[in-house]
Amino acid sequence: MSSVRASVVVPVGAEAAFRMFTAEIDAWYVRGPHSWVDPERAVGIRFVDGYLRELWSDGGHVDTGRVLAWEPPRRLVWADLLNDGSMEIEVAFTPVAEGTEVTLEHRGLDTLPPAVERRIRKGYSWNIALGWFASACRTSCAPPAC
């Protein structure tokens, strides 16, 4: 199975990093035309009822991922429902001296059209998303409280 990895070290403990990545995803996930299924209606994103859900202004939503593993503060895995569920995204939270290394692996890229696989393989979108996450960790929570 073809995959790509991206990682970042954040200056918070694994429990805080997991909480911020999951419960506070709507605070750090940047809204924009390239980061939403329906950018005209999208007003939020959250993990709820075993899904990663994009919330819409009209009260509707789309489930973009189905949670397969929820193991705080160690790892999270979801199936990408936008591509028939054959791809998985795993996020691991590993304690390191500087805080927590957050590693994201996007598996199943070989199920995508070649041009899309190449773009994701470069790590473009996941590096950007982890950058948003790291920035939020640096500004909203400081050790040792986190």
C-alpha positions in Angstrom: 0.0 0.0 0.0 1.4 3.4 -1.0 1.7 6.0 1.7 3.2 9.4 2.6 4.3 10.7 6.0 4.6 14.1 7.5 5.6 15.0 11.1 6.1 17.9 13.4 7.3 18.4 17.0 5.0 20.5 19.2 6.0 21.9 22.6 3.2 20.2 24.5 2.7 16.8 26.1 1.1 13.9 24.3 -2.2 14.2 26.1 -2.5 17.9 25.3 -1.4 17.3 21.7 -4.0 14.6 21.2 -6.7 16.7 22.8 -5.8 19.7 20.7 -5.7 17.7 17.5 -9.1 16.0 18.1 -11.3 18.0 20.4 -10.0 21.4 19.3 -9.6 20.6 15.5 -12.0 23.4 14.6 -9.8 26.0 16.4 -6.6 25.2 14.3 -7.9 23.7 11.0 -7.8 26.6 8.6 -10.9 27.3 6.5 -10.3 27.8 2.8 -11.3 26.8 -0.7 -8.8 23.9 -0.8 -9.4 22.5 2.7 -13.1 21.9 2.6 -15.5 19.6 0.7 -18.0 22.4 0.3 -16.2 25.7 1.0 -19.3 27.8 0.3 -21.2 26.1 3.2 -18.5 24.9 5.5 -18.5 26.5 9.0 -16.6 24.0 11.1 -15.0 20.6 11.5 -15.0 18.2 14.4 -14.7 14.6 15.4 -18.2 13.5 16.5 -20.0 10.2 16.8 -17.1 8.2 15.4 -16.7 10.5 12.3 -14.6 13.4 11.1 -17.4 15.8 10.1 -17.5 19.0 8.1 -20.3 21.1 9.4 -22.3 23.3 7.0 -24.1 26.7 7.5 -27.5 25.3 6.6 -27.3 22.7 9.4 -26.1 19.9 7.2 -22.8 18.1 7.2 -20.6 15.6 5.3 -18.7 12.9 7.0 -15.2 13.0 5.6 -13.7 10.3 7.8 -14.8 7.3 9.9 -12.7 6.7 13.0 -11.1 3.3 13.1 -8.9 3.7 16.2 -9.2 6.2 19.0 -6.4 5.6 21.5 -5.6 8.8 23.5 -3.0 10.0 23.8 -1.1 7.6 21.5 -2.9 7.4 18.1 -5.8 8.1 16.0 -6.8 6.4 12.7 -9.6 7.3 10.3 -10.8 6.0 6.9 -11.0 8.7 4.3 -14.7 8.5 3.2 -14.2 10.9 0.3 -12.3 8.3 -1.6 -14.5 5.2 -0.9 -12.9 4.5 2.4 -9.9 2.7 0.9 -7.4 5.3 2.3 -6.5 5.7 5.9 -4.9 8.5 7.9 -3.1 7.6 11.1 -1.8 10.2 13.5 0.7 9.1 16.1 1.6 11.1 19.2 5.1 10.2 20.6 6.6 11.9 23.6 10.0 13.5 22.9 12.3 15.8 24.9 10.9 18.9 23.2 7.2 17.9 23.7 5.4 15.5 21.3 6.3 14.3 17.8 3.1 14.2 15.8 3.4 11.9 12.8 0.7 11.6 10.2 0.7 8.7 7.7 -1.7 8.8 4.7 -2.1 5.3 3.4 -3.6 4.0 0.2 -2.4 6.6 -2.2 -2.3 4.0 -5.0 -6.1 4.2 -5.1 -6.0 7.8 -6.4 -5.5 9.1 -9.9 -1.7 9.5 -10.5 -1.7 13.3 -10.5 -3.5 13.4 -7.2 -1.2 10.8 -5.7 1.9 12.8 -6.8 0.6 15.9 -5.2 -0.2 14.2 -1.9 3.1 12.3 -2.0 5.0 15.6 -2.0 3.4 16.1 1.4 2.0 19.4 0.4 -1.4 19.3 2.1 -0.4 17.4 5.2 2.7 19.5 5.9 0.5 22.6 5.7 -2.1 21.1 8.0 0.5 20.0 10.6 2.0 23.5 10.4 -1.5 24.9 11.3 -1.6 22.4 14.2 1.9 23.2 15.4 1.2 27.0 15.3 -1.9 26.5 17.4 0.0 24.4 19.9 2.7 27.1 20.2 0.2 29.9 20.8 -2.5 28.3 22.9 -0.7 26.1 25.3 2.7 26.3 27.0 4.5 23.7 29.1 4.5 22.6 31.8 0.8 23.1 32.0 0.3 21.2 28.8 
